[in-house]
């Protein structure tokens, strides 16, 4: 029988190879939003030490009010690394990590990693002290592309929609380039990003937040801004996270000119660059989920599936509760806030994985 243990370790022990959100980079990125990062080694081992299963999990903690705090695990722990079901896994981790978290932590929220490709049968994680969230923090489905055979093989599998729009952008002489740090180029792209936010109904991140995001220095993950130019004008851009194995499309914005948008050409360029950098997977990050959950992302599904690949799903966000009254009050406040925002912006796309809508 295997017994679970948790011990605190340094953030440098995180392995971001297949998960950019479990990284030193992401810890630094969330520090700006007042999240404090901790890393823990989570191990199942036999009494005699002959069997052992172990990963390092990053937990983000933020203060609510007074001494109350919430904890959050982005895309972890990786249940594929252990021989137990997600409910037992997360319950064991949450129970054992509690004494190691700052005092006053009311609950710990989990967004589990992606499941098997094209398997839509994803069950919620249920059990004692586990509470499913009405709305997930991260998307419940994503479109991914296998890059292991190289760019030419990936390009062949594009659907006609993507090929057609790439050709249109090229015919308009739209060109894509990697941002070189020039402040004026960033300001021009940010202006397009704000316009896209107003048009599509999502809340734009501040310029300082995104600039800090692009300036973060970390050894495990890097961020790259690709910009689209039409003559001297900036028409759009995309921010990509790259770990050793995964390139992930996180932020984007675009304008149309003469009925043509650079969005497809931007993705094509980012995919080609990811292949040249040795990445094995390109994650377009964020489409509508199973059973019509996240229906406000349905428009993104049409765009992102145009590049071929496959779809991965995961369970809804859920909490392991330490303080039930605090979590009850927080969840009700969260639900009310979401309903108000959705009523104001019924076609809202989340700022974390938004692009402009495309025909």
N, C-alpha and C positions, 0 to 999 in steps of 0.2 A: 504494500500500500504506500502511496506517495503522500507526503505531508507538505503543505505550503508554508513558505517563509517569505518575509519581506525585509529588506535592509536598504537603508539610504546609501546612495553612491553619488559620485560626481556626474554632472551633465555630460562630461566628456566620454562617459560610458555608453551614451545613446548610440544606436545604430540606425542611421537615417537612410541606409542604402535603398530600401524599398518603401520608405514612409517619410516624406519630407516634413510631416507634421510632428513627428517624434524626433526632434532635432535640436541642436544648440541654436541653429538659425531661428527656429520658431520660438524658442524660449526668449531670445533677444527681441524678436518682433512683437511679442505679446507684452513684454515689459513696458512698452510705451503706453499700453492700455491698462496698466496697473496690475497685471498678472505676474505673480512670482512663481518661478519654475523650480520643481524638485524632481530628482530622478531616483527611482527605486529598483533594485534588483528583485524580481518576483520569481521564486523558485519552487518547484515541486521536486522533492527528492525522497528516496527510500531511506529507511532507518540505517542501513549499512552503507549508504552512499553509492551503491552500484548503479542506481538509476537516477537520472536528474534531467529536468526540463527547466530552462531558465531564459528570461528576457529582461531587458531594462525598460521600464515604463516611466514616461514623463507625466507629471501631474502639475497642472496650473492652479494656483490659488489666488483668489481676490477677495478683498474685504467688501462686505455689503454695507452694514451700518454698525456703529459701536464696535463690538468685538466679534460680530458674526461674519463668517466667511463661507464662500462656496469653493468647491474644488472641481476641476474638469480634466478629463483625460481625452485628448484628441486622437482618434483612430488608434485606440489601444484599450486593453492589452491585446496582443495578437493571439487569438484563440487557436489558430492553426498550429501554433508551436506547443500546444498542450493537449493531453488526452483527457479532456473533460469538457462538458458543455459550457456555453457562454454564461449561463446563470450561475453555476457553481464557481466558475473562474472569477467572474467579477465580484461575486459575493465574498469569496475568500480574500481577494485582493483588497476590497474596500474595508473589510473587517480588520485585516492585519495592518493596513497602512494608517488607520485612524490615529493611533498613538504617535505616529511620526509626522502628522500634519499639524499646522498651527492650531492652537486652541480656539474653539468657537466655530470650527468647520461644521456646517449644518448638514451638508450632503455632498456626495461626489457624483458628478454627471459623466456618463460614458457615451462616446461615439465609437462604436466598434469598427474595425477595418472591413474592407470589402470582402464579400463572399466569392463563391465560385462564379466564373463567367456564365452569363445568360441563365442563371438560376433565380427566378423571380419568387420562388417559394421561401420567403424569409419570415420566420416566426418572431414575434416580439419576445424580449427577454423578461421572463416573469419569475417571481419567487419572493420569499420573505424579505421585507424592507426594500424591495425593488419597485419603482414606480415609473411607468412609461410616460414620456413627455407628449403633450398634444402636438407640438411642432418640434422638429429636429433642428439642432444647431447646424449641422452639416447636411448636405444633400443625402438622400437615401438611395440615389442611383447615380451612376456616372458612365460616360462613354470612354472606353480605353482602346488604344491601338498597340498591337504587338510590333515592336520595331526591330526584332531580332534578325530579320532577313534583309534589313537595309531600306533606304528611302525608296529606291525604284520599285521594290516589291510592295511597299505600302501605297505608293502613288497608283499603282495598277488597280488596287482595291477601292479607290475612291469611287463614290457613286457619281452618276452623271451630273447631279446638282452641284457638287463640289468642283468637278472638272470644268463645268460651264462657267461658274463664277470666278474661278481662278483665271480662265482665259479672258474673261471680260475685263478683269482688273489689269491684266498684263497688256491687253489691247489699248487700255487708257493710259498706258505708261506709268501706272502706279508702281512704285518701287518700295521695297522693305529694307530696312537697315537696323543694325543694333545700336541702341543709344550709347553715345560715347561720353556721357556725363555733362554735356552742354546744358547749362541752366535754361537758356531760351527755348531749346527743343523740349525740355521737360515742361516748361510753362505752357507751351503750345499744346502738347499732348494733354496736360491736365485740364486745359480749357475744353478740349473735346470730351474728356471724361466727364466733366461737370454737365455739359450739354446732353450727353448720353444719359446721365442719371436723371435729369429733369424729364427727358423724353420718355424713358422707360420706367420711371417711378421708383427708383431705388435711392437710398441715401448715400451720397458720395463721401468717401473718406477725405479727410483734410489733406491738403498738399504736403504739409509737414509730415503727416503719418506715412504717406506713400514714398516721399523722398527718403525718409528714414529707413523705410522698408528696402529701398534700392541700395542704400548705403551700408547696410549691415554686412559686417565681415564675419564669416563663419567658415570653418573648415569642412563642414559636412554638407551644406546646401548653399546654393547661391540664387539670387534673383536677377532676372534679365528683362529689360524692356526693349521690345522690338517696336519700331515706329513705321508707319506707312506715310510716304510722301507722294504728293501730286504736284509736280513742279517744286516750288519752295514751300508749299502749304503742308501742314501736318493733318492728315485725314483720320488717323486712328493709331491704335497701338495695343499691345498685349504684354502683360507681365507674366513671366514664366518662372516657376520654381524648378530648379534642377538639383536632384540628389545624384549619387553615382549611377542609379539604375532607372530613375523615374523623372520625366519632365512633366510638370503639372501646370495647366493654364489656370491662373488664379483671377486676374483682373483684366478687363478689356473695355475698349470704347472705339466707336467708329462713326464717321459721317458718310453720307452718300454724295456722289458728284456725278451728274449726268446719268442718274439711274444706276450707278455702280458703287458698290461698297468694297473696302479693302479687307473685310473680315476673313473671307475665305483665303485670300492670298497671305494674310498674316499667319493663319494657322498652318498653311502649307509651308511657309518659311520656317516657322517654329518647329514643325515636325522634321524638316530636313536638317535643321541645326541640331536637334536632339539626337538624330541618327549619327551625325558627324561627331557629337560629343560622347558617343558610346552608350547612350541611354537605351534601355530595353523596352520601356513602356512609355507611351505618351497618354496622359490623362487629361481629357477635355473637361473634367470636373463639374458635375452638376447638371442632371436632367431630371425630369419628373420620375417619381418613384413607383413602387409596386402598388397595385390596387388604387391607382389614380391619386396617390398621395403626392404632394408637391406639384399639383396640377398647374400652378403658376409658372412652372419651369417647362411646360410642354413645348413652348416655342423653341426653347433651346435644344430639345431633343431632335427636332427636325434639322436644325443647323449642324449639331455635333455628330449625328449619325451619318451625315453626308460623307464623312471621311472614312467610313467603313468601321472595322474593329468590332468590338463586342461591348455588351452592357454588364456591369456588376451592380449588385444590390447589397444592402446591409439593413440591419434592424433600425427601428426608430431610436432616437436618443432616449436614455433612461437614467434614473437616479438611484443610487443606494442611499437611503435616508438614515442620518444619525439623529437629527432633531426634527421630529415630525411636524410640530406646529410651525416652525420656521419655514420648512419646505412647503407646507400647505399654503402659507401666506405668500411666499415667493411665487409659487406656481400659479396662484390665482392672479396675482399682479401681472405676471408674465403673459398669461392668457388674455387678460383684458387689454394689455398694451398691444398684443399681436392683432386682436380683433379690430381695434381702432385703426391700426396702421393698414390692415388689409381692406377695411371699408374705404379708407381714403385712397388707397392704391390697389384696386382689385386685380390688376395685372402686374403687380410688383414683381421684380426679379431681385433676388438677394444680391447685395453689394459684393458678397464674397465670390460669386461665380456668375457675374452678369456680363452679357454682351448686348449689342444692339440687336433688335429683331431683324430677321432677314426674310426675304421672299424666296 
